[in-house]
């Protein structure tokens, strides 16, 4: 009886549900389908309990650093912040904040160029670092790192942070470790040109060729050939397409073609690579500029001399050459030049068609001597006193000081450090023999390479491939 009653109730519920559905319009009608309003109710739905926001994870606390009044010494051959300039005033104010934060005294130690490497070498015997942060040329730093005189700084900085210069992780590295660091990279080599001379000769501005995707060795040679001439009819060339130190021009041409004179192989051994295809192609083009096309002013002698650099600057400054290679700081030295000068990327070789070259031997970041104490704390303090928010503004100011003719020159100068390639070629006398053998003696690259390859490799082994 009880089961029958339950079945009756269930049946009744089903019938009522069917009737309700029919009365609510759930059947087929001729009216268009419209959204139904929600059924009215006297009891509003209960409000959902608000979900508790998860507690934010606390920021990791910075380790407390107390230097107990110890000094952080920074050594360079350039002047430190000048309190009489707006930039120097801002920098020193930042220093003051950090000094109070870490109970440290920040000192800038100025010494003559070439002195830092001597002091670091002496410190290996005394055990006392000459300074905590030291500026060094790349060609001094690599041998010092090889001898264990410098401290790897891989663990001190986060070089993935975009505030660092482009490719900072690749700059100043040696055998898998980072040694050099800088907050502002203004090191690269490009090409200065005499804008006035090119306009007078009806020759294209290299920036136009860059924009057209046509700034190559070929167009570079065409302009150099048209600019080279005897202007007074005495039978002697007195206006040159290119005036340069032979060794510098050779190195830049090799890198503009994707080659190198010294390279690390897959086994970590450094080798003399002037005979590899891209380098050899560049050396042949280099030789042709001097001997076939005769568009480069010949050097004073048949071996390296500082006079070659002085002569190249004198002739270019006097308005008697279309092109000279140079680093980013050299433009402002031309205070006596009356023609307008420009600055552009060095043209691309066929072996490197998609990227500009920025090879530079005088690449100068900072390093930490191996004898520095509390190195991690001092690295952090150095990082905090950098004017990260003003790096680009300062770089532009430096470019604007280079006595350039227009904005395109400045933009090229600002972009070029993105292609910086620090170069150290410890190949003994082979570099000079190669450059002057091709430029002055008219020898073939293959001949000079063969004559000097053992000299070069022995010198490389003595620096790069030493075994403990």
BARO-212980 format. One record per residue (C-alpha): residue in one letter; x, y, z. Coordinates in steps of 0.5 Angstrom, whole numbers, plus 500, padded with zeros to 3 digits. Each point is the difference from the previous one (the first is absolute). Layout:
aXYZ/...
REM end
This chain:
x500500500/x506505502/x503498493/x494502496/x499506504/x508502498/x498499493/x494504500/x504506503/x506499494/x494500495/x497506502/x507504500/x501498493/x493502498/x501507503/x507501497/x497498493/x494505501/x505506502/x504499495/x494500495/x498507503/x506503500/x501500492/x505494500/x495497494/x501502493/x496507498/x500504494/x503506504/x508501499/x504498505/x502505505/x504500507/x496498506/x500505506/x502496506/x494498504/x498505506/x502498507/x498502507/x507498502/x506502497/x506495499/x505500506/x506504499/x506496498/x505501506/x506504497/x506496499/x506502504/x506503496/x506496500/x505504505/x506503495/x506496501/x505505504/x505503496/x507496501/x504504505/x506503498/x506498504/x502505505/x507503498/x504504504/x507502498/x502503506/x503506497/x504496495/x502503494/x497498493/x506502495/x499501493/x506501495/x500503493/x505505496/x494504499/x497506505/x495498504/x493503501/x501508500/x496503505/x499507496/x496496495/x493498500/x502493499/x505500505/x496503505/x495495499/x505494500/x503502506/x493501504/x499493498/x506498503/x498504506/x494496501/x504493499/x505502505/x495501505/x496494499/x506495500/x505504505/x505500494/x505506497/x500500493/x507502497/x502502493/x507499498/x503503494/x507497498/x503500493/x498496494/x504493500/x501501508/x494495502/x503494497/x506501503/x497501507/x496494499/x506496499/x503502506/x494499504/x501492498/x507501505/x497504505/x493497501/x497507500/x496503495/x502507497/x492501499/x494496500/x497502493/x505501495/x500503493/x504496495/x501499493/x498493497/x506498497/x503501508/x494497503/x501493496/x507499502/x498502507/x494495500/x505494498/x505502505/x494500505/x501507502/x493502499/x493497503/x495497496/x493504502/x495495497/x496500507/x501507502/x495503494/x494498496/x502501493/x493498498/x497507503/x499504494/x503506503/x507497498/x503502493/x498495495/x504494500/x503501506/x501493502/x504499493/x505506502/x506499504/x499492501/x506496500/x499492500/x493500502/x500505505/x498507501/x506505502/x498507497/x494504502/x498507498/x493504501/x501504493/x504497494/x502506496/x506495496/x500499493/x503501493/x496503494/x502505494/x501507501/x499504493/x501507497/x493502498/x502506497/x505497495/x495495498/x495505499/x505504496/x502494496/x492498498/x501494504/x494496504/x500501508/x501493503/x494501504/x496500494/x503494498/x499497507/x492501499/x500497493/x503494503/x506501495/x506502505/x505495498/x507499498/x498501493/x497507501/x506502505/x505498495/x496504494/x500506505/x507499502/x502500492/x496506498/x503504506/x508498499/x503505495/x505505499/x497507501/x505505498/x503496493/x507499503/x499492499/x500498507/x494498504/x498505505/x493498502/x499493502/x493496500/x503496507/x506502505/x501495505/x505497505/x501493496/x499496506/x493503502/x497500493/x502492499/x497498507/x494504498/x499497493/x501493503/x495501505/x495503495/x500494496/x499495506/x507498501/x505500505/x508500501/x499496506/x494495502/x499495505/x498493498/x495495502/x505497505/x502507503/x506501497/x502507497/x503500493/x503504494/x494501495/x502505495/x500494495/x493498501/x495502494/x497507502/x506502503/x504499494/x495503496/x500506504/x508500499/x500500493/x495506499/x504504505/x506498496/x496503494/x499506503/x507502500/x503497494/x495499495/x495506501/x505504504/x495504504/x503499507/x506505501/x506496501/x503499507/x507504502/x504493500/x500493499/x498498508/x496503505/x501507503/x496505504/x501505494/x495496496/x495502505/x502507500/x500501493/x494497499/x496505505/x504506497/x498498493/x493499501/x499506505/x503504494/x494498496/x505496495/x496493501/x493498499/x501494506/x504498506/x498495505/x499502507/x497499507/x494503503/x505505504/x504503494/x495504497/x501506505/x508500499/x499503493/x499507503/x504503494/x496497495/x496505495/x496495496/x494496503/x501493502/x495495501/x500493503/x498493497/x500493501/x506497497/x497496493/x498493500/x504495497/x497494496/x502495505/x496504505/x494503497/x495501505/x504503506/x504506501/x507499503/x502504506/x507497502/x504504505/x507498503/x499506505/x494497504/x500502507/x496498505/x501499507/x503494504/x501497507/x507498502/x500493503/x503503507/x493504501/x497498507/x493500501/x499500492/x493499500/x498505504/x504505496/x497498494/x493501502/x502507503/x503502493/x494498497/x496504504/x504506499/x499500492/x495505497/x496495496/x495505499/x504504496/x505496496/x496501493/x500508502/x508500501/x501496494/x497505496/x503505503/x507497498/x498499493/x498507500/x507502502/x503497494/x500506495/x495496495/x496503495/x493497501/x495496504/x501494495/x508500503/x497500507/x495494499/x506496497/x504501506/x495499505/x498493496/x507498499/x502497507/x495495499/x505497495/x506500505/x505495499/x506500505/x506498496/x507498503/x504497494/x507497504/x503498494/x507503501/x503504494/x496496495/x494505500/x505506498/x503495495/x494498497/x497507499/x506504497/x502494496/x494500496/x499508500/x507502499/x504494497/x494497496/x501493503/x494495499/x496499506/x502492500/x507502499/x500504507/x496496504/x504494498/x507504502/x497502507/x495495502/x505496505/x502507503/x492502501/x498493503/x506500505/x498507502/x493498501/x502493504/x504504504/x494505502/x493496499/x503492500/x504500506/x499494504/x501500508/
REM end
